[in-house]
Amino acid sequence: MNERIFLSSPHMSEEGYEIQYVKEAFDTNWIAPLGENVNNFEKELAAKVGSKAAAALSSGTAAIHLALKAAGVGEGDIVFCPTLTFSATANPIIYQNAIPVFIDSDYETWNMCPKALEEAFAKYPNVKAVIVVHLYGLSADMDKIVALCNKHNVALIEDAAESLGAYYKGQHTGTFGDYGIFSFNGNKIITTSGGGMLVSNNEERIEKARFWATQSRDQARHYQHSELGYNYRMSNVVAGIGRGQLKVLDKRVEKKNYIFNFYKQELSGLDGIEFMPSNEWDKPNYWLSALTLNGHVRPIDVMQALENENIESRPVWKPMHLQPFFERYDYIGSDVSENLFNNGVCLPSDSKITDSELERVTKTIKRIWEA
């Protein structure tokens, strides 16, 4: 059996940046959810993306949860959320006992459709917040979405878990809304094994998020708690990995772009294949290279052929409004997200992948059309 080719696995720096910061945490005995790595990772990430403040947390999901809380979302509030996303985008809405309303995508971005969002505002004028996702490292159409949120005076939260290092009109994704979130899960473009970051230009709200994330412990000699708290703070060891990874982010984005362009050059001529879109205002990080199949070859054919060669792939996200847990909630749109799910495939996009492995992937796929 050939060696496994992964979809997107952790990739530590060849320079060993991460181990230096982790060793520092061990040497100073700061093996805790506080310390210099945590403080500096927050500062360095905020500076990298151009945000005023950041809170290092245990996951991107925790960051979305605290963003919703910071935006004042509570029981019975309506929150607009893309349907084409991972469940971690939607789950924190339920944590706050709020009500998700799912919004369709458009083919131009694969992200939240501004027209469907406008319809949602007409139907639910008292919505409390909007969550927008930058799927697979592709930017949503932020000018239109920001304008709609401003018009209706609604908080905007950007789920940029998949798009760290991507830009919209020269500005980092995750920095257009009131709050932005990033994920450092093991499969993300940079990883801390697990972890996330909440960013905002509202420094007071970020400070409050840090308070909530450390069990809302009041400043008192004894342990006193006047608010509900959470155990969401990032470990100093994990933050050390993040600091090292941040140094190679640009290299990882460059490699992800190389992978996408390799696939596009090798596979675009096959009947029925279309790659995920790019726009003149969009500079993606191409976290995952995804395509759709609209001919006789179906996604399952590609995924099965790759699996037979010990190559990992996966479908495009299954829309939230089709998920058993979320299907009872309202959905605004048509069938774009469902079509992308039914016809989409994510190809191996591991930043350690070699040219020979990329050729192995493309040759395997081409054989399906030759059969």
C-alpha positions in Angstrom: 0.0 0.0 0.0 1.3 3.5 -0.9 2.0 5.9 1.9 -1.1 7.8 3.1 -1.7 11.2 1.6 -3.6 13.3 4.1 -6.3 16.0 3.5 -4.6 18.6 5.7 -2.4 17.5 8.6 -0.3 19.4 11.2 2.9 20.9 9.8 5.5 22.1 12.2 8.2 24.5 11.0 11.4 23.1 9.6 13.2 25.8 11.6 11.9 24.4 14.9 10.3 27.7 16.0 7.6 26.0 18.0 9.8 23.9 20.2 11.8 26.9 21.2 8.7 28.6 22.6 7.4 25.4 24.2 10.8 24.8 25.8 10.6 28.3 27.2 7.2 27.5 28.8 8.8 24.4 30.4 11.9 26.1 31.5 9.9 28.9 33.3 7.3 26.3 34.6 4.5 28.3 33.0 2.4 25.2 32.2 -0.9 26.9 32.7 -3.6 28.9 30.8 -1.5 32.1 31.3 2.1 33.2 30.7 4.3 35.1 28.2 3.4 32.8 25.3 -0.3 33.5 25.7 0.2 37.2 26.1 2.6 37.4 23.1 0.6 35.1 20.9 -2.4 37.4 21.3 -0.3 40.5 20.5 1.5 38.9 17.5 -1.7 37.5 16.0 -3.5 40.8 16.4 -0.6 42.6 14.8 -0.5 40.1 11.9 -4.1 40.6 10.9 -4.4 44.3 11.9 -6.7 44.1 14.8 -6.4 46.1 18.1 -6.9 43.2 20.5 -7.1 39.4 20.7 -8.0 36.7 23.3 -6.3 33.3 23.0 -8.9 30.6 23.8 -9.2 26.8 23.9 -10.9 26.6 20.5 -12.5 28.5 17.6 -15.8 27.3 18.9 -15.2 28.9 22.2 -14.2 32.1 20.4 -17.6 32.2 18.5 -19.4 31.5 21.8 -17.8 34.4 23.5 -18.3 36.7 20.5 -22.0 36.0 20.6 -22.0 36.7 24.4 -20.0 39.9 23.8 -22.6 40.9 21.2 -25.4 40.5 23.7 -27.0 37.5 22.2 -29.2 35.7 24.7 -32.2 33.5 25.0 -34.7 33.7 22.2 -32.5 36.0 20.0 -32.3 35.4 16.3 -28.8 34.9 14.8 -28.3 34.6 11.0 -25.7 31.9 10.2 -24.5 30.4 6.8 -25.9 27.0 6.2 -22.8 25.8 4.3 -20.4 25.5 7.2 -19.1 23.2 9.9 -21.5 22.7 12.9 -19.0 24.6 15.1 -20.3 27.8 13.6 -23.9 27.1 14.6 -23.5 25.2 17.9 -22.6 28.3 20.0 -25.9 29.9 19.0 -27.6 27.1 20.8 -25.2 27.4 23.8 -26.7 30.9 24.2 -30.2 29.6 23.9 -30.6 31.7 20.8 -32.3 30.7 17.5 -30.3 30.2 14.3 -31.7 31.1 11.0 -29.7 29.6 8.2 -28.7 31.5 5.0 -27.9 30.1 1.6 -24.7 30.6 -0.3 -24.1 32.0 -3.8 -22.0 30.4 -6.6 -19.8 33.6 -6.8 -18.2 33.0 -3.4 -19.6 29.7 -2.0 -20.3 31.9 1.1 -23.3 33.7 2.5 -25.4 35.1 -0.3 -26.1 38.9 0.3 -29.5 38.6 -1.5 -30.6 35.8 0.8 -29.3 37.8 3.8 -31.4 40.8 2.7 -34.4 38.5 2.5 -33.7 37.3 6.0 -33.5 40.8 7.3 -36.9 41.5 5.8 -38.4 38.4 7.5 -36.6 38.9 10.8 -36.1 42.6 11.4 -35.2 42.1 15.0 -32.2 39.8 14.4 -29.5 40.2 17.1 -26.3 39.1 15.2 -25.0 37.8 11.9 -22.2 35.2 11.6 -20.5 35.1 8.3 -18.0 32.3 7.3 -15.0 32.4 4.9 -15.3 28.9 3.6 -12.2 27.0 2.7 -10.2 30.2 2.8 -12.4 32.0 0.2 -13.6 35.5 1.3 -17.3 36.3 1.5 -18.6 39.4 -0.3 -17.9 41.6 2.7 -18.8 45.0 1.3 -22.4 43.9 0.8 -22.6 42.0 4.0 -21.1 44.7 6.1 -23.4 47.3 4.5 -26.5 45.2 5.4 -25.4 44.7 9.0 -24.7 48.5 9.3 -28.0 49.3 7.8 -29.8 47.2 10.3 -27.5 48.0 13.2 -26.7 44.4 13.8 -23.5 42.9 15.2 -21.3 41.1 12.7 -19.1 38.1 13.7 -16.7 36.6 11.2 -15.9 32.9 11.4 -12.5 33.0 9.8 -11.5 29.6 11.2 -10.6 28.4 7.7 -9.3 31.7 6.3 -6.3 32.9 8.4 -3.9 34.6 5.9 -6.7 35.3 3.3 -7.6 38.8 2.3 -10.6 40.8 1.0 -9.6 43.9 -0.9 -6.2 44.0 0.8 -7.6 43.5 4.4 -7.3 40.3 6.4 -10.5 38.3 6.7 -11.7 38.2 10.3 -11.2 42.0 10.8 -14.3 43.5 9.1 -16.9 42.6 11.7 -17.3 43.6 15.3 -15.6 40.3 16.2 -13.5 37.8 14.3 -12.5 34.3 15.2 -9.6 32.0 14.1 -9.1 28.3 14.7 -5.8 26.5 15.3 -7.2 22.9 15.1 -4.9 20.2 13.8 -6.0 20.5 10.2 -5.9 24.3 9.9 -3.4 26.3 8.0 -1.4 26.8 11.2 -2.1 24.7 14.3 -1.6 24.7 18.0 -3.1 21.1 18.1 -6.2 22.8 19.3 -7.1 26.4 20.1 -8.6 29.6 18.8 -8.5 33.3 18.9 -11.1 36.0 19.3 -10.1 39.4 17.7 -11.8 42.8 17.8 -11.0 46.5 17.7 -13.1 46.8 20.8 -10.4 46.3 23.5 -12.9 46.5 26.3 -14.9 43.6 25.0 -11.8 41.5 24.4 -10.8 42.1 28.0 -14.3 41.0 29.1 -14.0 37.9 27.0 -10.7 37.0 28.8 -12.6 37.4 32.1 -15.4 35.1 31.0 -12.8 32.6 29.7 -11.1 32.3 33.1 -14.3 31.3 35.0 -15.3 34.9 35.5 -13.2 35.1 38.6 -13.7 38.5 40.3 -10.8 40.5 41.7 -11.0 39.4 45.3 -8.7 37.6 47.8 -11.1 34.7 47.9 -12.7 32.9 44.9 -15.7 35.0 44.0 -17.9 34.8 40.9 -20.6 37.4 40.0 -21.1 36.1 36.4 -21.2 32.7 34.7 -17.7 31.8 33.5 -16.1 29.3 31.2 -12.8 27.3 31.2 -11.8 28.6 27.7 -8.3 30.1 28.2 -5.5 28.8 26.0 -2.6 27.0 27.6 0.8 28.7 27.6 2.3 25.5 26.1 -0.2 25.5 23.2 0.3 29.3 22.7 4.0 28.6 22.3 3.3 26.3 19.3 1.1 29.0 17.9 3.8 31.7 18.1 6.1 29.4 16.2 3.5 28.6 13.6 2.6 32.2 13.0 6.2 32.8 11.8 5.5 30.4 8.8 2.0 31.4 8.0 2.9 33.2 4.8 4.9 30.1 3.6 1.9 27.9 4.3 -0.4 30.2 2.3 2.0 30.2 -0.6 2.1 26.4 -0.5 -1.7 26.1 -0.4 -1.9 28.4 -3.4 0.6 26.2 -5.2 -1.5 23.1 -4.5 -4.7 24.7 -5.8 -3.0 25.9 -9.0 -1.5 22.5 -9.5 -4.9 20.8 -9.4 -6.4 23.5 -11.5 -3.8 23.1 -14.2 -4.0 19.3 -14.3 -7.7 18.7 -13.9 -9.6 21.7 -15.4 -9.8 20.0 -18.8 -11.8 17.0 -17.5 -15.5 17.1 -18.4 -17.8 18.5 -15.7 -15.1 19.8 -13.3 -15.3 23.3 -11.9 -13.0 24.6 -9.2 -14.1 26.8 -6.3 -14.4 30.4 -7.4 -12.0 33.3 -7.2 -12.8 37.0 -7.5 -10.7 40.0 -8.2 -11.2 41.3 -4.7 -10.4 38.0 -3.1 -6.9 36.7 -2.1 -7.7 33.2 -0.7 -5.5 31.1 1.5 -6.9 28.0 -0.3 -6.9 26.1 3.0 -8.6 23.2 1.1 -8.7 22.8 -2.7 -12.3 22.0 -3.6 -14.1 21.4 -6.9 -17.5 20.4 -8.1 -18.5 17.7 -10.5 -21.4 18.2 -12.9 -21.0 15.4 -15.4 -21.2 11.6 -15.4 -18.4 11.3 -12.8 -19.8 11.8 -9.3 -18.1 12.9 -6.1 -18.3 9.4 -4.6 -16.4 8.0 -7.7 -13.5 10.4 -7.0 -13.5 9.8 -3.3 -13.6 6.1 -3.6 -10.9 6.0 -6.3 -8.7 8.1 -4.0 -9.4 6.0 -1.0 -8.4 2.9 -2.9 -5.0 4.5 -3.4 -4.8 5.5 0.3 -5.5 9.1 -0.4 -7.7 11.1 1.9 -10.5 13.4 0.5 -13.9 14.4 1.7 -17.2 16.0 0.6 -18.0 19.7 0.9 -19.7 20.5 4.2 -23.3 19.2 4.5 -25.6 22.3 5.0 -26.8 22.9 8.5 -30.5 23.1 7.5 -30.1 19.5 6.2 -28.6 18.3 9.5 -30.9 16.2 11.8 -30.3 18.5 14.8 -30.8 21.8 12.9 -33.5 20.9 10.4 -36.2 22.4 12.6 -34.8 25.9 12.2 -35.7 28.3 9.4 -33.7 28.5 6.2 -33.6 31.4 3.7 -32.4 30.8 0.2 -32.7 28.3 -2.7 -30.6 25.2 -3.5 -27.1 26.6 -3.9 -25.6 25.2 -0.8 -27.3 21.8 -1.3 -25.9 21.7 -4.9 -22.4 22.5 -3.7 -22.7 19.7 -1.1 -24.1 17.2 -3.6 -21.5 17.9 -6.2 -18.4 19.0 -4.2 -15.2 17.2 -3.3 -12.2 18.5 -1.2 -8.9 17.2 -2.5 -5.7 16.6 -0.4 -4.3 20.0 0.5 -1.6 19.1 3.0 1.1 21.7 3.1 3.7 19.0 3.3 2.5 17.3 0.1 5.2 16.8 -2.6 4.9 17.1 -6.4 5.1 13.4 -6.8 2.2 13.0 -4.4 0.2 15.7 -6.2 0.8 13.7 -9.4 -0.4 10.6 -7.7 -3.6 12.3 -6.8 -4.2 13.8 -10.3 -3.3 10.6 -12.1 -5.8 8.7 -9.9 -8.5 11.1 -10.7 -7.7 11.2 -14.4 -8.1 7.4 -14.6 -11.7 7.7 -13.7 -12.4 9.7 -16.9 -10.3 7.2 -19.0 -12.3 4.2 -17.8 
